């Protein structure tokens, strides 16, 4: 039985490293991308995949199905809340952009 534990620990490392890579990539996207929509995309996609890979890696290391199921549940809740938050932030930004465009149009028509 200890050999199985060693194999599971070795098998979990690629998932853990992949998860960390996607978290770092999402963070760099948040800092480097030019507009709000690109930043939101980088954060939600990369962090969701990164967390999923971390959950798989940690589930392989956990000793029970109960803890693996809890981690899976947390991941599913974070996926749902991340998508909802991203949608709300994108909608707010779109409305702010349209308000700014309307304001700019009104100012240019008043100048004529």
C-alpha positions as CSV (number, residue, x, y, z in Angstrom):
1,X,0.0,0.0,0.0
2,X,2.8,2.5,0.6
3,X,3.9,2.2,-3.1
4,X,0.4,3.4,-4.1
5,X,0.9,6.5,-1.9
6,X,4.3,7.2,-3.5
7,X,2.8,6.9,-7.0
8,X,-0.1,9.2,-6.1
9,X,2.3,11.8,-4.7
10,X,4.4,11.6,-7.8
11,X,1.4,11.8,-10.1
12,X,0.1,14.8,-8.2
13,X,3.1,17.0,-8.9
14,X,2.4,17.7,-12.6
15,X,-1.1,18.8,-11.6
16,X,0.2,21.0,-8.8
17,X,2.8,22.6,-11.0
18,X,0.4,23.1,-13.8
19,X,-2.1,24.8,-11.4
20,X,0.6,27.1,-10.1
21,X,1.6,28.0,-13.7
22,X,-1.9,29.0,-14.6
23,X,-2.3,31.1,-11.5
24,X,0.9,32.9,-12.4
25,X,-0.2,33.3,-16.0
26,X,-3.6,34.7,-14.9
27,X,-1.9,37.2,-12.6
28,X,0.5,38.3,-15.3
29,X,-2.5,38.7,-17.6
30,X,-4.2,40.8,-15.0
31,X,-1.2,43.1,-14.8
32,X,-0.2,43.3,-18.4
33,X,-3.3,43.2,-20.6
34,X,-4.4,46.6,-21.9
35,X,-8.2,46.6,-21.4
36,X,-10.7,45.5,-18.8
37,X,-12.2,42.7,-21.0
38,X,-8.8,41.1,-21.7
39,X,-7.9,41.2,-18.0
40,X,-11.2,39.7,-16.9
41,X,-10.7,36.9,-19.5
42,X,-7.2,36.2,-18.3
43,X,-8.2,36.1,-14.6
44,X,-11.3,34.0,-14.9
45,X,-10.0,31.4,-17.4
46,X,-6.5,30.9,-16.1
47,X,-7.5,31.0,-12.4
48,X,-10.4,28.5,-12.9
49,X,-8.2,26.1,-14.8
50,X,-5.3,26.6,-12.3
51,X,-7.6,25.9,-9.3
52,X,-9.0,22.8,-11.1
53,X,-5.5,21.4,-11.6
54,X,-4.7,22.2,-8.0
55,X,-7.8,20.4,-6.8
56,X,-6.9,17.3,-8.9
57,X,-3.3,17.4,-7.5
58,X,-4.4,17.8,-3.9
59,X,-7.2,15.2,-4.3
60,X,-4.6,12.7,-5.4
61,X,-2.6,13.5,-2.2
62,X,-5.6,13.5,0.1
63,X,-6.3,10.3,2.1
64,X,-10.1,10.3,1.9
65,X,-12.8,10.7,-0.7
66,X,-14.5,13.1,1.7
67,X,-11.8,15.7,1.4
68,X,-11.5,15.2,-2.4
69,X,-15.3,15.7,-2.7
70,X,-15.1,18.9,-0.6
71,X,-12.3,20.3,-2.7
72,X,-14.4,19.5,-5.8
73,X,-17.4,21.3,-4.3
74,X,-15.3,24.4,-3.5
75,X,-13.9,24.4,-7.1
76,X,-17.4,24.2,-8.5
77,X,-18.6,27.1,-6.3
78,X,-15.7,29.2,-7.3
79,X,-16.3,28.5,-11.0
80,X,-19.9,29.6,-10.6
81,X,-19.1,32.7,-8.6
82,X,-16.1,33.7,-10.8
83,X,-18.3,33.5,-13.9
84,X,-21.0,35.6,-12.3
85,X,-18.6,38.2,-11.0
86,X,-16.9,38.4,-14.4
87,X,-20.3,38.9,-16.1
88,X,-21.2,41.7,-13.7
89,X,-17.9,43.5,-14.0
90,X,-18.0,43.3,-17.8
91,X,-21.6,44.6,-17.9
92,X,-20.6,47.5,-15.6
93,X,-17.7,48.3,-17.8
94,X,-19.8,48.2,-21.0
95,X,-22.3,50.5,-19.4
96,X,-19.5,52.9,-18.3
97,X,-18.1,52.8,-21.8
98,X,-21.5,53.6,-23.4
99,X,-22.1,56.4,-20.9
100,X,-18.7,57.9,-21.8
101,X,-19.5,57.6,-25.5
102,X,-22.8,59.3,-25.1
103,X,-21.3,62.1,-23.1
104,X,-18.6,62.6,-25.7
105,X,-21.2,62.7,-28.5
106,X,-23.3,65.3,-26.6
107,X,-20.2,67.4,-26.1
108,X,-19.2,67.3,-29.7
109,X,-22.7,68.2,-30.9
110,X,-22.9,71.1,-28.4
111,X,-19.6,72.4,-29.8
112,X,-21.1,72.7,-33.3
